[in-house]
Amino acid sequence: VDEVEQRRARTSATVLVSARLVQFLQSQFGRHGRRIGEVADGVVRVEVAAPTPRSIAEQLAGWGTLLEVEGPEEVRTELGRIGTELVERSGAPA
């Protein structure tokens, strides 16, 4: 079980989110989402983990502007790629 959990958490990212939303983010990531500190009034830093940067980005994409990914850059890049794919698929102007 420990080995499987380590594989599920190979990549981690740090995100900033409103304190009122932390429980929902942690619920989405389960044991792979942990609060690591408060950075400003009402803003919390959370570490999330998944097997790959793409996996993390896929789980965070639906949050839109409700959170900010501090890093790593690979996760931010994947989020951008997902955004581009959605714009292209929907035909929405860039």
Order of alpha helices (4+ residues) and beta strands (2+ residues): alpha-beta-alpha-beta-beta-alpha-beta-alpha
